[in-house]
């Protein structure tokens, strides 16, 4: 589809985008697009990870070190 796209075509497309949206609005559009993609990725991620993995068992408690006998017990 984009096999015949060369430098001049890309330059013309960028110029049209600048004319349509204006230079000040382009960073705001990019920021909102990035936030939307991040939200979408975070919403899809739990659904995908939940299907592939088995539920994790809780970790066993850590062993405790035995305490030294008190001096009064000797």
C-alpha positions, 0 to 999 in steps of 0.5 A: 500500500505504501510501496510507492511513498517517497520523500516528497509524498511524505512531505506533502502529507506532513504539510497537509496535516500542519495546515489542517491542525496547526502547529500548536495542536499537534503536540496535544494530539500526540499526547492524547493519542499516547494516553489513549494507547496506554489506557487501551494497553492497560485494559487489554493486558489483564484479560490476556494475562489471565487466560494464559496463566494459572492462578498463583498459589500464595507463597509459604511463610518465610522460615524464622530463625531459632532464638538463642536460649536466654541466660536465665534458662541456663 
